[in-house]
Amino acid sequence: MLPPDPELIADALLSAHPDAEPFEVPGGELENWLRGVGAPIDDADLMAATLAAWEVRRR
């Protein structure tokens, strides 16, 4: 099994929540959104990469 791709997770989050500011979403809500797109929430490095990729896409 391939590891989760932060770029694909960011695409899914942007599609599901186009007006959200990635670094302003409260932690519990972000965890729910991540679960909603099938992303694991227990990998801090993956989450950091996902949030960074999501932020870049919003520009």
KASUL-V110851 format. One record per pair of residues at least 24 apart in sequence whose ideal C-beta (glycine too) atoms are under 10 Angstrom apart, sorted by sequence separation. I is the first residue (numbers start at 1). J is the second residue. D is the distance in Angstrom with one decimal. If there is no record, write none. Layout:
I & J & D
I & J & D
This chain:
9 & 33 & 9.9
12 & 36 & 8.6
13 & 37 & 6.1
9 & 34 & 7.2
12 & 37 & 3.9
11 & 37 & 9.1
12 & 38 & 7.9
13 & 39 & 8.2
25 & 51 & 8.9
10 & 37 & 9.6
12 & 39 & 7.7
9 & 37 & 6.1
22 & 50 & 8.4
23 & 51 & 6.3
8 & 37 & 8.8
9 & 38 & 8.3
10 & 39 & 9.7
22 & 51 & 4.8
23 & 52 & 9.3
25 & 54 & 9.6
4 & 34 & 9.9
8 & 38 & 9.7
9 & 39 & 4.6
22 & 52 & 8.3
8 & 39 & 9.0
9 & 40 & 9.4
22 & 53 & 9.0
23 & 54 & 9.0
22 & 54 & 4.3
23 & 55 & 6.7
4 & 37 & 10.0
6 & 39 & 8.7
21 & 54 & 9.6
22 & 55 & 4.9
4 & 38 & 8.3
5 & 39 & 9.6
20 & 54 & 8.4
21 & 55 & 8.3
22 & 56 & 9.5
4 & 39 & 6.0
22 & 57 & 9.0
4 & 40 & 6.1
22 & 58 & 7.1
3 & 40 & 9.4
6 & 43 & 9.6
9 & 46 & 7.8
13 & 50 & 7.3
17 & 54 & 9.0
21 & 58 & 7.7
9 & 47 & 8.9
12 & 50 & 9.5
13 & 51 & 8.8
20 & 58 & 8.5
4 & 43 & 7.6
6 & 45 & 8.9
10 & 49 & 8.5
11 & 50 & 10.0
14 & 53 & 9.1
18 & 57 & 9.8
19 & 58 & 9.3
3 & 43 & 8.6
6 & 46 & 5.8
9 & 49 & 8.7
10 & 50 & 5.4
13 & 53 & 9.1
14 & 54 & 5.9
18 & 58 & 8.5
5 & 46 & 9.1
6 & 47 & 8.2
9 & 50 & 4.6
10 & 51 & 7.9
13 & 54 & 5.3
14 & 55 & 9.8
4 & 46 & 5.9
6 & 48 & 8.4
7 & 49 & 8.3
8 & 50 & 9.1
9 & 51 & 9.5
10 & 52 & 8.2
11 & 53 & 8.2
12 & 54 & 9.4
14 & 56 & 10.0
15 & 57 & 9.8
3 & 46 & 7.8
6 & 49 & 3.7
7 & 50 & 8.3
10 & 53 & 3.7
11 & 54 & 8.5
14 & 57 & 5.1
5 & 49 & 9.2
6 & 50 & 4.1
9 & 53 & 7.6
10 & 54 & 4.0
13 & 57 & 8.9
14 & 58 & 7.0
4 & 49 & 9.6
5 & 50 & 9.0
6 & 51 & 8.4
8 & 53 & 9.0
9 & 54 & 7.9
10 & 55 & 8.4
4 & 50 & 8.4
6 & 52 & 7.7
7 & 53 & 5.2
10 & 56 & 7.9
11 & 57 & 7.2
6 & 53 & 5.1
7 & 54 & 9.4
10 & 57 & 5.8
5 & 53 & 9.2
6 & 54 & 8.5
10 & 58 & 9.5
7 & 56 & 9.5
7 & 57 & 9.0
